[in-house]
Amino acid sequence: MLNQAANQIFASHPLTGVGVGAFPVALRQQYPEFPIDYQPAHFVLLDVAAETGIFGALFYSLAMAVPWMALWLNRRRMALSPEMMAASSFAAGRDRRRVV
């Protein structure tokens, strides 16, 4: 239900979005009687698209994919070390959000 509402909010503001961190406010304005809490969408890319628009979502996707592509393209020259594994696991876990 929350993702469907985020899709509709994104569709109504595809270029500019509703503003960084303003998704719950936009959700409340569009759906005053929403049956669940006003919170960001659970799919992060959809939340980024609704808040920053299509270009923000594109840049977010690139920011998440490019480091992994660089690791994949340079895999022959890199040694698999504990430091590299720790940095990779940190990069994979930093995109999680805590919803209060």
KENUKOL-967399 format. One record per residue (C-alpha): residue number from 1; z, x, y. Coordinates in nm, 2 decimals. Example, Ala and Ser with C-alpha at 12.3 -4.5 7.8 and 13.67 -1.06 7.14 Angstrom:
! KENUKOL-967399
+-----+--------+--------+--------+
| num |     c3 |     c1 |     c2 |
+-----+--------+--------+--------+
|   1 |   0.78 |   1.23 |  -0.45 |
|   2 |   0.71 |   1.37 |  -0.11 |
+-----+--------+--------+--------+
***
This chain:
! KENUKOL-967399
+-----+--------+--------+--------+
| num |     c3 |     c1 |     c2 |
+-----+--------+--------+--------+
|   1 |   0.00 |   0.00 |   0.00 |
|   2 |   0.09 |   0.28 |   0.24 |
|   3 |  -0.23 |   0.47 |   0.16 |
|   4 |  -0.44 |   0.16 |   0.21 |
|   5 |  -0.28 |   0.12 |   0.56 |
|   6 |  -0.35 |   0.48 |   0.63 |
|   7 |  -0.71 |   0.44 |   0.54 |
|   8 |  -0.74 |   0.15 |   0.78 |
|   9 |  -0.57 |   0.34 |   1.06 |
|  10 |  -0.80 |   0.64 |   1.00 |
|  11 |  -1.10 |   0.41 |   1.00 |
|  12 |  -1.00 |   0.27 |   1.34 |
|  13 |  -0.95 |   0.62 |   1.49 |
|  14 |  -1.18 |   0.85 |   1.29 |
|  15 |  -1.26 |   1.11 |   1.56 |
|  16 |  -0.93 |   1.16 |   1.74 |
|  17 |  -0.67 |   1.02 |   1.51 |
|  18 |  -0.35 |   0.87 |   1.63 |
|  19 |  -0.18 |   1.19 |   1.73 |
|  20 |   0.02 |   1.46 |   1.55 |
|  21 |   0.33 |   1.30 |   1.40 |
|  22 |   0.25 |   0.96 |   1.54 |
|  23 |   0.14 |   0.79 |   1.21 |
|  24 |   0.46 |   0.59 |   1.16 |
|  25 |   0.44 |   0.46 |   1.52 |
|  26 |   0.07 |   0.36 |   1.47 |
|  27 |   0.17 |   0.20 |   1.14 |
|  28 |   0.43 |  -0.01 |   1.32 |
|  29 |   0.19 |  -0.11 |   1.60 |
|  30 |  -0.08 |  -0.22 |   1.36 |
|  31 |   0.15 |  -0.38 |   1.10 |
|  32 |   0.47 |  -0.51 |   1.26 |
|  33 |   0.58 |  -0.69 |   0.94 |
|  34 |   0.51 |  -0.40 |   0.70 |
|  35 |   0.71 |  -0.46 |   0.38 |
|  36 |   0.81 |  -0.09 |   0.32 |
|  37 |   0.95 |   0.18 |   0.55 |
|  38 |   0.73 |   0.31 |   0.83 |
|  39 |   0.66 |   0.67 |   0.70 |
|  40 |   0.36 |   0.91 |   0.67 |
|  41 |   0.11 |   0.85 |   0.39 |
|  42 |   0.20 |   1.02 |   0.07 |
|  43 |  -0.14 |   1.18 |   0.03 |
|  44 |  -0.11 |   1.47 |   0.28 |
|  45 |  -0.49 |   1.50 |   0.35 |
|  46 |  -0.50 |   1.13 |   0.43 |
|  47 |  -0.20 |   1.16 |   0.66 |
|  48 |  -0.37 |   1.46 |   0.84 |
|  49 |  -0.69 |   1.26 |   0.88 |
|  50 |  -0.51 |   0.96 |   1.02 |
|  51 |  -0.31 |   1.18 |   1.27 |
|  52 |  -0.57 |   1.43 |   1.38 |
|  53 |  -0.91 |   1.27 |   1.29 |
|  54 |  -1.19 |   1.39 |   1.07 |
|  55 |  -1.21 |   1.74 |   1.22 |
|  56 |  -0.84 |   1.80 |   1.18 |
|  57 |  -0.87 |   1.70 |   0.81 |
|  58 |  -1.16 |   1.93 |   0.77 |
|  59 |  -0.98 |   2.22 |   0.92 |
|  60 |  -0.67 |   2.14 |   0.71 |
|  61 |  -0.88 |   2.14 |   0.40 |
|  62 |  -1.03 |   2.47 |   0.49 |
|  63 |  -0.69 |   2.62 |   0.56 |
|  64 |  -0.57 |   2.52 |   0.22 |
|  65 |  -0.88 |   2.63 |   0.03 |
|  66 |  -0.99 |   2.95 |   0.20 |
|  67 |  -0.70 |   3.17 |   0.08 |
|  68 |  -0.75 |   3.07 |  -0.28 |
|  69 |  -1.13 |   3.13 |  -0.25 |
|  70 |  -1.06 |   3.47 |  -0.10 |
|  71 |  -0.83 |   3.55 |  -0.39 |
|  72 |  -1.09 |   3.43 |  -0.64 |
|  73 |  -1.37 |   3.63 |  -0.48 |
|  74 |  -1.17 |   3.95 |  -0.47 |
|  75 |  -1.00 |   3.91 |  -0.81 |
|  76 |  -1.17 |   4.23 |  -0.95 |
|  77 |  -1.02 |   4.45 |  -0.67 |
|  78 |  -0.67 |   4.30 |  -0.68 |
|  79 |  -0.40 |   4.40 |  -0.91 |
|  80 |  -0.19 |   4.11 |  -1.04 |
|  81 |   0.16 |   4.21 |  -0.92 |
|  82 |   0.49 |   4.03 |  -0.89 |
|  83 |   0.44 |   4.03 |  -0.51 |
|  84 |   0.10 |   3.87 |  -0.54 |
|  85 |   0.23 |   3.60 |  -0.77 |
|  86 |   0.53 |   3.53 |  -0.54 |
|  87 |   0.30 |   3.50 |  -0.24 |
|  88 |   0.06 |   3.27 |  -0.43 |
|  89 |   0.34 |   3.04 |  -0.54 |
|  90 |   0.48 |   3.03 |  -0.18 |
|  91 |   0.14 |   2.94 |  -0.04 |
|  92 |   0.10 |   2.66 |  -0.30 |
|  93 |   0.44 |   2.51 |  -0.23 |
|  94 |   0.44 |   2.52 |   0.15 |
|  95 |   0.23 |   2.20 |   0.19 |
|  96 |   0.50 |   1.97 |   0.06 |
|  97 |   0.66 |   1.74 |   0.31 |
|  98 |   1.01 |   1.60 |   0.31 |
|  99 |   1.02 |   1.23 |   0.39 |
| 100 |   1.36 |   1.13 |   0.53 |
+-----+--------+--------+--------+
***
